[in-house]
Amino acid sequence: MLLAGIDIGTLTCRLLVAEVNQPGEFKVVDADRRILRLGEGVDRHKRLSPAGMDRVVATLKDWKAKTAQYPLNATVVVATSAVRESENRQDFLARITQETGWEVEVLTGEEEARRTLLGLRFGMPPPIKDFWGLDIGGGSTECILAQEGKAPGVISLDLGVVRLLERAFRHDPPTAQEIQEAEAFIDQELIKVSKAFGPIPRIPLVGTAGTVTTLAAMAQRLPRYESARVHNYELSLTIVKRLEQDLIAQTGPQRLTMPGLEPGREYVIVAGTVILRRVMET
């Protein structure tokens, strides 16, 4: 069975075409990823911008043409934080359907976390049964508590790299005061995790999505992204702190000279690194 999946995120849109033989086994046939910043300004204005919508629709039309070459059995298109929070989402969704023929499923934060957990379990080394899952997105962060023999706990926080960048960082590089403001906002959101799950068990923290994979690539100084070297790479708190200090000492254009950092992430990576560091310190 040949399937296509599209994720319309707050920061990034992703396409995956895969041959699925049985549950848990698939072969990648085609893939694409574009940083489009659909959620730019949504935290403040609660509306998707015309420019952001135009970028996404243009990309989806490209992907419609690309996927037309494959004998697909089904295509699943989902949207997350920026779309579910925007007041003009129905206009955006109607436009996508009109221009591509695709219907978009808008995921709740909890459903987004549940699907993230499915992906994490698929890629997890066999010895690890209990873990914290962390998905730092553009508009939200999903926290997942997975323990063998227990129903998973999931919570979606109003905390993402685009949201935090727009709320806390007004200078580039950010000031010490702005870092403190960001930490206070993060800590306020993380209180919700302890309220939902109680005492935090000392089990592995497993991260997914762009912030964590980018930091793993940067830690290894990869000249180009290599998924095989990033997947299951161990990021220590010491490494995260070192990378954070390097990032906040430079401007966006200067950061682009750092191996492992792709264009389009040179500003949001600072916010993402502060989020990851505070989670690891908690």
PANUDREN-352545 format. One line per field, with one value per residue: x, y, z of N, C-alpha, C in turn; residue number from 1. Coordinates in nm, 2 decimals. Each point is the difference from the previous one (the first is absolute). Example, Ala and Ser with C-alpha at 12.3 -4.5 7.8 and 13.67 -1.06 7.14 Angstrom:
residues 2
n_c1: c(1.32_-0.04);
n_c2: c(-0.57_0.11);
n_c3: c(0.78_-0.07);
ca_c1: c(-0.09_0.09);
ca_c2: c(0.12_0.11);
ca_c3: c(0.00_0.00);
c_c1: c(0.09_-0.08);
c_c2: c(0.12_0.11);
c_c3: c(0.00_0.08);
num: c(1_2);
END
This chain:
residues 282
n_c1: c(0.08_-0.03_0.06_-0.07_0.09_-0.08_0.10_-0.11_0.13_0.02_0.11_-0.01_0.00_-0.06_0.07_-0.08_0.06_-0.08_0.07_-0.13_0.08_0.02_-0.09_0.06_-0.03_0.10_-0.01_0.09_-0.09_-0.05_0.07_-0.07_0.07_-0.09_0.09_-0.13_0.02_-0.09_0.06_0.07_0.00_-0.02_0.11_0.04_-0.02_0.03_0.08_-0.03_0.13_-0.03_0.12_-0.03_-0.12_0.04_0.10_-0.09_-0.10_0.10_0.05_-0.12_-0.01_0.12_-0.04_-0.11_0.08_0.08_-0.10_-0.03_0.14_-0.05_-0.01_-0.03_0.00_0.08_-0.05_0.09_-0.08_0.10_-0.06_0.09_0.09_0.07_-0.03_0.02_0.09_0.00_-0.04_0.10_0.01_-0.12_0.04_0.10_-0.07_-0.09_0.10_0.05_-0.12_-0.02_0.12_-0.02_-0.12_0.09_-0.05_0.00_0.06_-0.07_0.12_-0.06_0.03_-0.10_-0.07_0.04_-0.01_-0.13_-0.01_0.04_-0.07_-0.09_0.03_0.00_-0.11_-0.04_0.06_-0.07_0.12_0.00_0.12_-0.03_-0.06_0.07_-0.07_0.06_-0.11_0.08_-0.10_0.12_-0.12_-0.07_-0.12_0.03_0.01_0.02_-0.05_0.08_-0.08_0.10_-0.08_0.08_-0.11_0.03_-0.12_0.03_0.08_-0.09_0.08_-0.08_0.12_-0.04_0.09_0.05_0.08_-0.10_-0.08_0.10_0.04_-0.13_-0.02_0.11_0.03_0.05_0.11_0.10_0.08_-0.06_-0.07_0.07_-0.06_0.02_0.12_0.01_-0.05_0.08_0.10_-0.04_-0.02_0.12_0.05_-0.07_0.04_0.13_-0.05_-0.05_0.12_0.06_-0.09_0.03_0.13_0.01_0.06_0.10_-0.03_0.11_-0.06_0.05_0.06_-0.10_0.08_-0.10_0.00_-0.02_-0.04_-0.05_-0.06_-0.03_-0.03_-0.06_-0.05_-0.03_-0.04_-0.04_-0.04_-0.12_0.08_-0.06_-0.13_0.03_-0.11_0.08_0.07_-0.11_-0.05_-0.06_0.04_0.09_-0.09_0.11_-0.03_0.12_-0.03_-0.12_0.05_0.10_-0.09_-0.08_0.11_0.03_-0.13_-0.01_0.12_-0.08_0.01_-0.12_0.04_0.06_-0.12_-0.03_0.11_-0.09_0.09_-0.09_0.02_-0.12_0.01_-0.04_0.11_0.06_-0.13_-0.08_0.12_0.01_-0.12_0.02_0.12_-0.05_-0.10_0.09_0.08_-0.11_-0.04_0.12_-0.01_-0.12);
n_c2: c(-0.12_0.10_0.06_0.11_0.07_0.10_0.07_0.07_0.03_0.05_-0.07_-0.13_-0.02_-0.12_-0.06_-0.11_-0.06_-0.10_-0.11_-0.03_-0.09_0.04_0.00_0.12_-0.03_0.09_0.03_0.09_0.05_0.10_0.11_0.10_0.11_0.09_0.09_0.01_-0.02_-0.10_-0.03_0.06_0.06_-0.13_-0.02_0.11_-0.04_-0.12_0.04_-0.09_0.04_0.09_0.06_-0.03_0.03_0.11_0.01_-0.03_0.07_0.09_-0.03_0.00_0.11_0.03_-0.03_0.06_0.09_0.01_0.00_0.08_0.00_-0.01_-0.13_0.11_-0.07_0.10_0.12_0.02_0.11_0.04_0.07_0.08_0.04_0.05_-0.11_-0.09_0.09_-0.01_0.12_0.01_-0.10_0.03_0.12_-0.02_-0.07_0.09_0.09_-0.07_-0.03_0.13_0.03_-0.09_0.02_0.05_-0.09_0.10_-0.09_0.09_-0.03_-0.06_0.08_-0.06_0.02_0.12_0.00_-0.05_0.07_0.10_-0.05_-0.01_0.12_0.05_-0.07_0.04_0.11_-0.05_0.01_-0.13_0.03_0.11_-0.02_0.07_0.10_0.12_0.03_0.06_0.07_0.07_0.06_0.05_-0.06_-0.13_-0.05_-0.12_-0.03_-0.11_-0.06_-0.08_-0.08_-0.10_-0.05_0.13_0.06_0.04_0.09_0.08_0.10_0.09_0.06_0.11_-0.08_0.09_-0.04_0.00_-0.07_-0.08_-0.02_-0.01_-0.08_-0.06_-0.03_0.12_-0.06_0.02_-0.06_-0.10_0.08_0.02_0.12_-0.01_-0.05_0.08_0.09_-0.05_-0.01_0.12_0.03_-0.06_0.05_0.11_-0.03_-0.02_0.10_0.02_-0.03_0.06_0.10_-0.03_-0.01_0.10_-0.06_0.07_-0.11_-0.06_0.03_-0.07_0.12_-0.02_0.07_0.08_0.02_0.12_0.05_-0.12_-0.03_0.13_0.00_-0.12_0.06_0.11_-0.09_-0.06_0.13_-0.05_-0.02_-0.12_0.01_-0.09_-0.05_-0.08_0.11_0.06_-0.10_0.01_0.12_-0.01_0.09_0.03_0.03_-0.05_-0.09_-0.02_0.01_-0.08_-0.07_0.01_-0.01_-0.10_-0.05_0.02_-0.04_-0.05_0.07_0.01_0.10_0.04_-0.03_0.05_0.05_-0.03_-0.10_-0.05_0.13_-0.04_0.06_0.11_-0.05_0.10_0.03_-0.09_-0.04_0.13_0.03_-0.09_0.05_0.12_-0.03_-0.06_0.11_0.08_-0.07_0.00_0.12_-0.02);
n_c3: c(0.00_-0.09_0.11_0.01_0.08_0.03_0.06_0.02_0.03_0.12_0.00_0.00_-0.14_0.02_-0.09_0.02_-0.10_0.04_-0.02_0.04_0.05_0.12_0.10_0.01_-0.13_-0.04_-0.13_0.03_-0.07_0.07_0.01_0.07_0.03_0.04_0.03_0.04_0.13_-0.02_0.11_-0.09_0.12_-0.01_0.08_-0.07_-0.13_0.03_-0.10_-0.10_-0.03_-0.08_0.04_0.13_-0.02_-0.07_0.10_0.09_-0.05_-0.03_0.12_0.06_-0.08_0.05_0.12_-0.04_-0.07_0.10_0.09_-0.10_0.01_0.12_-0.01_0.06_0.11_0.06_0.03_0.10_0.02_0.09_0.09_0.05_0.09_-0.10_-0.07_0.10_0.01_-0.13_0.01_-0.09_0.09_0.02_-0.01_0.09_0.08_-0.02_0.01_0.10_0.05_-0.02_0.05_0.09_0.05_0.09_0.08_0.09_0.08_0.08_0.04_0.10_0.10_0.06_-0.11_-0.01_0.13_-0.02_-0.11_0.07_0.09_-0.09_-0.05_0.12_0.03_-0.12_0.03_0.11_0.05_-0.02_0.06_-0.07_0.11_0.10_-0.04_0.00_-0.07_-0.08_-0.04_-0.03_-0.01_-0.10_0.02_0.00_0.12_-0.05_0.11_0.00_0.09_-0.04_0.06_-0.01_-0.06_-0.04_0.01_-0.12_0.05_-0.05_-0.03_-0.05_-0.01_0.04_-0.05_-0.09_-0.10_-0.09_0.08_0.05_-0.12_-0.04_0.10_-0.01_-0.12_0.04_0.04_-0.09_0.09_0.07_0.08_0.10_0.00_-0.12_0.03_0.10_-0.09_-0.09_0.09_0.03_-0.13_-0.03_0.11_-0.04_-0.13_0.05_0.07_-0.12_-0.03_0.10_-0.03_-0.13_0.02_0.08_0.09_-0.06_-0.06_0.06_-0.12_-0.11_-0.05_-0.08_-0.08_-0.06_-0.14_-0.07_0.11_0.04_-0.12_0.00_0.13_-0.03_-0.11_0.08_0.09_-0.11_-0.02_-0.03_-0.11_0.00_0.00_0.10_-0.04_-0.07_0.00_-0.04_-0.07_0.12_-0.05_0.09_0.03_0.05_0.12_0.02_-0.09_0.05_0.12_-0.05_-0.06_0.11_0.07_-0.08_0.01_0.13_-0.03_-0.09_-0.12_-0.05_-0.07_0.12_0.06_-0.12_0.06_0.10_-0.01_-0.08_-0.02_-0.03_-0.12_0.07_0.06_-0.06_0.00_-0.05_-0.05_0.02_-0.05_-0.11_-0.01_0.02_-0.08_-0.09_0.01_0.00_-0.10_-0.05_0.04_-0.04);
ca_c1: c(-0.08_0.08_-0.07_0.06_-0.04_0.04_-0.02_0.01_0.04_0.01_0.13_0.04_-0.09_0.08_-0.07_0.06_-0.06_0.06_-0.06_-0.02_-0.03_-0.07_0.02_0.13_0.11_-0.02_0.12_-0.02_0.00_0.02_-0.02_0.04_-0.03_0.02_-0.03_-0.09_-0.04_-0.14_-0.06_0.06_-0.10_-0.12_-0.01_-0.05_-0.12_-0.09_-0.04_0.11_0.03_-0.02_0.12_0.02_-0.09_0.05_0.12_-0.04_-0.08_0.09_0.07_-0.09_-0.02_0.12_0.00_-0.11_0.05_0.11_-0.06_-0.09_0.07_0.00_-0.13_-0.03_-0.12_-0.07_0.08_-0.05_0.05_-0.04_0.05_0.02_-0.03_-0.04_-0.13_-0.11_-0.01_-0.03_-0.14_-0.04_0.04_-0.10_0.03_0.12_-0.03_-0.08_0.08_0.08_-0.09_-0.04_0.12_0.07_-0.09_0.03_-0.06_0.10_-0.04_0.06_0.02_0.01_0.13_0.01_0.01_0.14_0.09_-0.02_0.07_0.15_0.04_0.01_0.13_0.11_0.01_0.05_0.14_0.07_0.08_-0.08_0.01_-0.07_-0.15_-0.06_0.07_-0.07_0.01_-0.01_-0.01_0.00_-0.04_0.01_-0.10_-0.03_0.09_-0.07_0.07_-0.06_0.06_-0.02_0.05_-0.05_-0.11_-0.09_-0.04_0.09_-0.05_0.04_-0.04_0.05_0.03_0.00_0.14_0.06_0.12_-0.05_-0.08_0.10_0.08_-0.08_-0.03_0.11_0.12_-0.02_0.13_0.08_-0.02_-0.09_0.07_-0.01_-0.13_-0.10_0.02_-0.07_-0.15_-0.03_0.00_-0.12_-0.11_0.01_-0.02_-0.14_-0.06_0.04_-0.08_-0.12_0.05_0.00_-0.13_-0.06_0.06_0.06_0.15_0.06_0.09_0.13_0.01_0.05_-0.08_0.02_-0.05_-0.02_-0.03_0.11_0.10_0.08_0.08_0.09_0.10_0.08_0.08_0.10_0.09_0.09_0.06_-0.03_-0.01_-0.14_-0.08_0.00_-0.10_0.06_0.08_-0.08_-0.10_0.05_0.12_-0.02_0.03_0.01_-0.03_0.12_0.01_-0.11_0.04_0.11_-0.06_-0.08_0.09_0.05_-0.11_-0.05_0.11_0.01_-0.12_-0.06_0.09_0.12_-0.03_-0.01_0.13_0.02_-0.04_-0.12_-0.12_-0.06_-0.07_-0.14_-0.01_0.11_-0.05_-0.08_0.08_0.03_-0.12_-0.01_0.11_-0.04_-0.10_0.06_0.09_-0.08_-0.06_0.10_0.04_-0.11);
ca_c2: c(0.12_0.12_0.11_0.13_0.07_0.14_0.07_0.15_0.05_0.14_0.04_-0.09_-0.10_-0.13_-0.10_-0.14_-0.11_-0.12_-0.13_-0.06_-0.14_-0.04_0.11_0.01_-0.02_0.07_0.04_0.14_0.01_0.14_0.09_0.14_0.08_0.14_0.10_0.10_0.09_0.03_0.05_0.13_0.10_-0.06_0.02_0.13_0.05_-0.11_-0.02_-0.03_0.11_-0.03_-0.04_-0.13_-0.09_-0.01_-0.09_-0.14_-0.04_-0.02_-0.12_-0.11_-0.02_-0.07_-0.14_-0.06_-0.05_-0.10_-0.13_-0.05_-0.10_-0.12_-0.07_0.01_-0.06_0.10_0.11_0.06_0.13_0.05_0.13_0.00_0.12_0.13_-0.01_-0.02_0.12_0.12_0.03_-0.02_-0.14_-0.06_0.06_-0.06_-0.14_0.00_0.03_-0.12_-0.09_0.05_0.00_-0.13_-0.12_-0.07_0.04_0.01_-0.03_0.08_-0.08_0.06_-0.02_-0.13_-0.10_0.02_-0.07_-0.14_-0.04_0.01_-0.11_-0.12_0.01_-0.03_-0.15_-0.07_0.03_-0.01_-0.12_-0.10_-0.01_0.11_-0.03_0.11_0.12_0.13_0.05_0.15_0.05_0.14_0.05_0.14_0.07_-0.08_-0.11_-0.11_-0.08_-0.13_-0.09_-0.14_-0.10_-0.13_-0.05_0.11_0.09_0.12_0.13_0.10_0.14_0.10_0.13_0.12_0.04_-0.05_0.09_0.12_0.07_0.06_0.10_0.12_0.05_0.03_0.05_0.12_0.03_-0.11_-0.11_0.03_0.05_-0.08_0.01_-0.07_-0.14_-0.02_0.00_-0.13_-0.10_0.02_-0.05_-0.14_-0.06_0.01_-0.11_-0.13_-0.03_-0.08_-0.14_-0.05_-0.01_-0.11_-0.13_-0.01_0.00_-0.05_-0.12_0.02_-0.09_0.07_0.10_-0.03_0.11_-0.01_0.12_0.07_0.05_-0.10_-0.06_0.10_0.00_-0.12_0.02_0.10_-0.05_-0.08_0.08_-0.06_0.10_-0.01_-0.08_-0.14_-0.05_-0.12_0.05_0.07_-0.09_-0.06_0.06_0.04_0.14_0.03_0.14_0.08_0.03_0.09_0.13_0.06_0.05_0.12_0.11_0.04_0.06_0.13_0.09_0.03_0.04_-0.10_-0.03_-0.07_-0.14_-0.08_-0.05_-0.11_-0.13_-0.07_0.09_0.03_0.13_0.00_-0.03_0.07_0.08_-0.08_-0.10_0.06_-0.02_-0.14_-0.05_0.04_-0.10_-0.13_0.01_0.01_-0.13_-0.09_0.04_-0.02);
ca_c3: c(0.00_-0.01_0.07_0.01_0.11_0.00_0.13_-0.01_0.13_0.03_-0.06_-0.11_-0.06_-0.04_-0.09_-0.01_-0.08_0.05_-0.03_0.12_-0.02_0.12_0.10_0.05_-0.10_-0.12_-0.08_-0.05_-0.15_-0.03_0.12_-0.02_0.12_-0.03_0.11_-0.06_0.11_-0.01_0.13_0.03_0.04_0.05_0.14_0.03_-0.07_-0.01_-0.14_-0.10_-0.09_-0.15_-0.06_0.05_-0.07_-0.13_-0.01_0.02_-0.11_-0.11_0.03_-0.02_-0.15_-0.05_0.05_-0.07_-0.13_0.03_0.04_-0.11_-0.08_0.07_0.01_0.14_0.06_0.08_0.04_0.13_0.02_0.13_0.05_0.15_0.09_-0.06_-0.06_0.10_0.09_-0.08_-0.02_-0.14_-0.05_-0.10_-0.13_-0.05_-0.03_-0.12_-0.11_-0.03_-0.07_-0.13_-0.09_-0.01_0.01_0.12_0.12_0.11_0.13_0.10_0.12_0.13_0.06_0.05_-0.11_-0.05_0.10_-0.01_-0.12_0.02_0.08_-0.10_-0.07_0.09_0.03_-0.12_-0.01_0.12_0.02_0.07_0.15_0.06_0.01_0.07_-0.04_-0.02_-0.14_-0.01_-0.14_0.00_-0.13_-0.02_0.09_0.12_0.04_0.05_0.10_0.00_0.10_-0.05_0.10_-0.03_0.08_0.04_-0.10_-0.01_0.04_-0.10_0.02_-0.10_0.06_-0.09_0.00_-0.12_-0.03_-0.06_0.10_0.09_-0.07_-0.01_0.13_0.09_-0.06_-0.07_-0.05_-0.05_0.09_0.11_0.12_0.12_0.05_-0.09_0.03_0.13_-0.03_-0.06_0.10_0.09_-0.08_-0.01_0.13_0.03_-0.07_0.05_0.12_-0.05_-0.01_0.14_0.04_-0.07_0.02_0.13_0.01_-0.12_0.02_-0.06_-0.11_-0.11_-0.07_-0.14_-0.07_-0.14_-0.07_-0.05_0.10_0.06_-0.11_-0.04_0.10_-0.01_-0.12_0.03_0.10_-0.08_-0.10_-0.12_-0.11_-0.05_0.09_-0.02_0.10_0.07_0.10_0.10_0.07_0.12_0.05_0.14_0.03_0.15_0.04_-0.02_-0.14_-0.03_0.05_-0.08_-0.13_0.03_0.02_-0.14_-0.08_0.05_-0.02_-0.14_-0.07_-0.09_-0.11_0.05_0.04_-0.12_-0.03_0.08_-0.06_0.05_0.01_-0.13_-0.01_0.04_0.14_0.06_0.11_0.09_0.07_0.13_0.09_0.02_0.09_0.14_0.04_0.03_0.12_0.12_0.02_0.05_0.13_0.09);
c_c1: c(0.09_-0.08_0.08_-0.05_0.06_-0.03_0.02_0.02_0.01_0.12_0.02_-0.11_0.08_-0.09_0.08_-0.08_0.07_-0.08_-0.01_-0.04_-0.08_0.02_0.14_0.11_-0.04_0.13_-0.03_0.02_0.04_-0.02_0.05_-0.03_0.04_-0.04_-0.08_-0.06_-0.15_-0.05_0.06_-0.11_-0.13_-0.02_-0.05_-0.13_-0.11_-0.06_0.13_0.01_-0.03_0.13_0.04_-0.09_0.04_0.11_-0.04_-0.08_0.09_0.07_-0.09_-0.04_0.12_-0.01_-0.11_0.05_0.10_-0.07_-0.09_0.07_0.00_-0.14_-0.05_-0.13_-0.08_0.10_-0.07_0.07_-0.05_0.06_0.00_-0.03_-0.04_-0.14_-0.11_-0.02_-0.05_-0.15_-0.05_0.04_-0.10_0.02_0.12_-0.02_-0.09_0.08_0.09_-0.08_-0.03_0.12_0.07_-0.09_0.02_-0.09_0.10_-0.06_0.08_0.01_-0.01_0.14_0.02_0.02_0.14_0.10_-0.01_0.07_0.15_0.05_0.01_0.13_0.12_0.02_0.06_0.15_0.09_0.09_-0.07_0.02_-0.09_-0.15_-0.07_0.08_-0.10_0.02_-0.02_0.00_-0.02_-0.04_0.01_-0.10_-0.03_0.11_-0.08_0.09_-0.08_0.07_-0.04_0.06_-0.06_-0.11_-0.10_-0.05_0.09_-0.07_0.05_-0.06_0.06_0.01_-0.01_0.14_0.07_0.11_-0.05_-0.07_0.10_0.08_-0.07_-0.03_0.12_0.12_-0.02_0.13_0.07_0.15_-0.10_0.08_-0.02_-0.14_-0.10_0.01_-0.07_-0.15_-0.04_-0.01_-0.12_-0.12_0.00_-0.03_-0.15_-0.08_0.03_-0.07_-0.12_0.04_0.00_-0.14_-0.08_0.05_0.06_0.15_0.06_0.09_0.13_0.02_0.05_-0.09_0.03_-0.07_-0.01_-0.03_0.13_0.10_0.10_0.09_0.11_0.12_0.09_0.10_0.11_0.10_0.11_0.07_-0.02_-0.01_-0.14_-0.07_0.01_-0.09_0.06_0.09_-0.07_-0.10_0.07_0.13_-0.03_0.05_0.01_-0.04_0.12_0.02_-0.11_0.04_0.11_-0.05_-0.08_0.09_0.06_-0.10_-0.03_0.11_0.01_-0.14_-0.05_0.10_0.13_-0.03_0.00_0.14_0.03_-0.04_-0.12_-0.13_-0.05_-0.06_-0.15_-0.02_0.10_-0.06_-0.08_0.08_0.04_-0.11_-0.01_0.10_-0.03_-0.11_0.05_0.08_-0.08_-0.08_0.10_0.04_-0.11_0.00);
c_c2: c(0.12_0.12_0.13_0.07_0.14_0.06_0.15_0.05_0.15_0.06_-0.07_-0.08_-0.11_-0.09_-0.13_-0.09_-0.13_-0.12_-0.07_-0.15_-0.06_0.10_0.00_-0.02_0.08_0.04_0.14_0.00_0.14_0.08_0.14_0.07_0.15_0.08_0.11_0.10_0.04_0.07_0.14_0.10_-0.06_0.02_0.13_0.04_-0.11_-0.02_-0.04_0.11_-0.04_-0.06_-0.15_-0.10_-0.02_-0.10_-0.14_-0.05_-0.03_-0.13_-0.12_-0.03_-0.07_-0.14_-0.07_-0.06_-0.11_-0.13_-0.06_-0.11_-0.14_-0.06_-0.01_-0.07_0.10_0.11_0.06_0.13_0.05_0.14_0.01_0.14_0.12_0.00_-0.01_0.13_0.12_0.02_-0.01_-0.13_-0.06_0.06_-0.07_-0.15_-0.01_0.03_-0.12_-0.10_0.04_-0.01_-0.13_-0.12_-0.08_0.05_-0.01_-0.03_0.08_-0.08_0.08_-0.02_-0.14_-0.11_0.02_-0.07_-0.15_-0.05_0.01_-0.12_-0.13_0.01_-0.02_-0.14_-0.07_0.01_-0.03_-0.13_-0.10_0.01_0.11_-0.02_0.12_0.13_0.12_0.03_0.15_0.04_0.15_0.05_0.15_0.08_-0.07_-0.10_-0.11_-0.08_-0.13_-0.09_-0.14_-0.10_-0.14_-0.05_0.11_0.07_0.12_0.13_0.10_0.14_0.09_0.14_0.11_0.06_-0.06_0.11_0.13_0.09_0.07_0.11_0.14_0.06_0.06_0.07_0.12_0.05_-0.12_0.05_0.05_0.06_-0.10_0.01_-0.07_-0.15_-0.03_0.01_-0.13_-0.11_0.00_-0.05_-0.15_-0.07_0.00_-0.11_-0.13_-0.04_-0.09_-0.15_-0.06_-0.02_-0.12_-0.13_-0.03_0.00_-0.06_-0.12_0.02_-0.11_0.08_0.10_-0.02_0.12_-0.03_0.13_0.09_0.05_-0.10_-0.06_0.10_0.01_-0.12_0.01_0.10_-0.05_-0.09_0.08_-0.06_0.11_0.00_-0.11_-0.14_-0.07_-0.12_0.04_0.08_-0.09_-0.07_0.06_0.05_0.14_0.02_0.14_0.08_0.05_0.11_0.14_0.06_0.05_0.12_0.12_0.05_0.07_0.14_0.11_0.06_0.05_-0.11_-0.03_-0.07_-0.14_-0.09_-0.06_-0.12_-0.13_-0.06_0.08_0.04_0.14_-0.01_-0.03_0.09_0.09_-0.09_-0.10_0.05_-0.04_-0.15_-0.05_0.04_-0.09_-0.13_0.00_0.00_-0.13_-0.10_0.04_-0.02_-0.13);
c_c3: c(0.00_0.05_-0.01_0.12_0.00_0.13_-0.02_0.14_0.01_-0.07_-0.13_-0.05_-0.05_-0.09_0.01_-0.08_0.04_-0.04_0.14_-0.02_0.11_0.11_0.06_-0.09_-0.12_-0.07_-0.06_-0.15_-0.04_0.13_-0.04_0.13_-0.04_0.13_-0.06_0.10_-0.02_0.13_0.04_0.04_0.06_0.15_0.04_-0.06_-0.01_-0.14_-0.08_-0.09_-0.15_-0.05_0.04_-0.07_-0.14_-0.02_0.02_-0.12_-0.12_0.01_-0.02_-0.14_-0.07_0.04_-0.06_-0.13_0.02_0.03_-0.11_-0.08_0.07_0.01_0.15_0.04_0.08_0.03_0.13_0.01_0.14_0.02_0.15_0.06_-0.07_-0.06_0.10_0.08_-0.08_-0.03_-0.15_-0.06_-0.11_-0.14_-0.06_-0.04_-0.13_-0.12_-0.04_-0.08_-0.14_-0.10_-0.01_0.00_0.13_0.12_0.11_0.13_0.10_0.13_0.13_0.06_0.05_-0.11_-0.06_0.08_-0.02_-0.13_0.01_0.08_-0.09_-0.07_0.09_0.03_-0.12_-0.01_0.12_0.01_0.09_0.15_0.07_0.00_0.06_-0.04_0.01_-0.15_0.00_-0.15_0.01_-0.14_-0.01_0.09_0.13_0.03_0.06_0.10_0.02_0.10_-0.04_0.10_-0.03_0.09_0.05_-0.12_-0.01_0.05_-0.10_0.04_-0.10_0.06_-0.10_0.00_-0.12_-0.04_-0.06_0.11_0.10_-0.06_0.00_0.14_0.08_-0.07_-0.10_-0.07_-0.05_-0.01_0.11_0.12_0.12_0.06_-0.09_0.02_0.13_-0.02_-0.07_0.10_0.09_-0.07_-0.01_0.13_0.04_-0.07_0.05_0.13_-0.03_-0.01_0.13_0.06_-0.06_0.04_0.14_0.00_-0.13_0.02_-0.08_-0.11_-0.12_-0.06_-0.15_-0.08_-0.15_-0.05_-0.01_0.10_0.04_-0.11_-0.05_0.10_-0.01_-0.12_0.03_0.10_-0.07_-0.11_-0.14_-0.11_-0.07_0.08_-0.04_0.10_0.08_0.11_0.11_0.08_0.12_0.05_0.14_0.03_0.15_0.03_-0.01_-0.15_-0.04_0.06_-0.08_-0.13_0.03_0.01_-0.14_-0.08_0.05_-0.01_-0.14_-0.05_-0.09_-0.12_0.04_0.03_-0.12_-0.04_0.09_-0.07_0.06_0.01_-0.14_-0.01_0.03_0.15_0.08_0.12_0.10_0.08_0.14_0.10_0.03_0.10_0.15_0.05_0.04_0.13_0.13_0.03_0.06_0.14_0.10_0.07);
num: c(1_2_3_4_5_6_7_8_9_10_11_12_13_14_15_16_17_18_19_20_21_22_23_24_25_26_27_28_29_30_31_32_33_34_35_36_37_38_39_40_41_42_43_44_45_46_47_48_49_50_51_52_53_54_55_56_57_58_59_60_61_62_63_64_65_66_67_68_69_70_71_72_73_74_75_76_77_78_79_80_81_82_83_84_85_86_87_88_89_90_91_92_93_94_95_96_97_98_99_100_101_102_103_104_105_106_107_108_109_110_111_112_113_114_115_116_117_118_119_120_121_122_123_124_125_126_127_128_129_130_131_132_133_134_135_136_137_138_139_140_141_142_143_144_145_146_147_148_149_150_151_152_153_154_155_156_157_158_159_160_161_162_163_164_165_166_167_168_169_170_171_172_173_174_175_176_177_178_179_180_181_182_183_184_185_186_187_188_189_190_191_192_193_194_195_196_197_198_199_200_201_202_203_204_205_206_207_208_209_210_211_212_213_214_215_216_217_218_219_220_221_222_223_224_225_226_227_228_229_230_231_232_233_234_235_236_237_238_239_240_241_242_243_244_245_246_247_248_249_250_251_252_253_254_255_256_257_258_259_260_261_262_263_264_265_266_267_268_269_270_271_272_273_274_275_276_277_278_279_280_281_282);
END
